[in-house]
Amino acid sequence: MLSRQHQPHSRSDDRERITRARQAAEALFAAKPPVSAPAVPGAPPAEQSARKPRVLGIVQATPVRVEDVKAPVGPEQQTPRAIPRSQFVRIRTWVKYGMTVAQVAEVYGVAPRDVERILHNI
């Protein structure tokens, strides 16, 4: 076994390395002095107005005109839609997890009584 005398690093050497490492880290994060001379010799000095911000301005959009569309009101104008049998399980699940019969009927464009009929037949 090696004795303490033969170890390659002593405690004072460790302290010196730690101190140098700390100083190097502090130098990395220290404030840098402002650069007044151009980086490239012979180049004109940069003006403040030459650099433009990369933020896009807000553009005012023209208002969109919404025209009222007359929807068919009477029951004779609406064609009843049939709900496919493959959707019955989905409807049952929706109602089980909190959707109302009226909401399900609105999704499928049918009367609530049609949804209730489906729920009672399952």
HELIX and SHEET records of a PDB file:
HELIX    1   1 ARG A    4  HIS A    6  5                                   3    
HELIX    2   2 ARG A   11  PHE A   29  1                                  19    
HELIX    3   3 GLN A   48  ALA A   50  5                                   3    
HELIX    4   4 ARG A   85  GLN A   87  5                                   3    
HELIX    5   5 PHE A   88  LYS A   96  1                                   9    
HELIX    6   6 VAL A  101  TYR A  108  1                                   8    
HELIX    7   7 PRO A  112  ASN A  121  1                                  10    
END                                                                             
